[in-house]
Amino acid sequence: MAEEYAHEPDAHRYVLRSAGQIASVVDYTVLGDSISMTRTFTNPNLRGRGLAAKIVQFAVDDVEKNTKYHVVPMCWYVAQWFDEHPERADLLKPRQASAS
């Protein structure tokens, strides 16, 4: 099954689709210089396949690459993901704007 990842900013979410169907989602809210990841959901029929970890990884990578936000893991799953990936802990702290 082909997996497709997308950031849907108008819906404030990151989405993982499998075979054209929504498989897993991370919802978020932006407040100032932070992005609060508020909910992670995986289609019950697709749980146990690591899809939530994949969409969180995609969301974190996108935030790091394309924004100056720091992450606030309001969802227990996102907090657990950061516990399991301590090398990404810098994203939990406010980020400094780079000099251009």
C-alpha positions, -999 to 999 in steps of 0.1 A, spaced: 0 0 0 13 34 -10 16 59 19 11 96 12 20 123 37 5 158 37 4 190 58 -31 205 56 -26 239 72 -62 251 67 -73 221 88 -44 224 112 -33 189 108 -8 165 93 -22 135 75 -10 100 65 -31 84 39 -28 47 29 -45 35 -2 -62 69 -5 -79 67 29 -69 86 60 -48 63 82 -34 86 108 -36 123 118 -18 148 140 -39 178 149 -22 210 161 -27 246 172 -2 274 166 2 299 194 29 326 191 62 308 185 49 274 194 30 246 177 9 225 202 4 190 189 -30 183 205 -42 150 192 -29 119 173 -54 95 158 -51 63 138 -79 46 121 -89 17 144 -86 -8 116 -50 2 109 -37 4 145 -6 -16 155 13 -8 123 34 21 135 14 47 115 11 72 144 49 72 148 53 78 111 29 108 110 44 123 141 79 119 125 67 136 94 51 165 114 82 170 135 104 170 105 82 195 87 81 218 118 119 217 121 126 222 84 99 248 75 92 269 107 108 285 137 82 270 161 90 249 191 68 219 198 45 216 227 34 180 230 -1 183 244 -10 148 231 3 119 253 14 101 221 35 130 209 51 133 244 59 96 243 74 100 208 97 127 221 107 106 251 117 78 226 136 103 204 157 124 228 179 135 199 149 157 188 144 174 223 158 207 210 125 212 192 108 214 226 127 246 234 120 280 219 141 284 188 162 314 179 157 332 146 188 327 125 207 358 113 203 364 76 
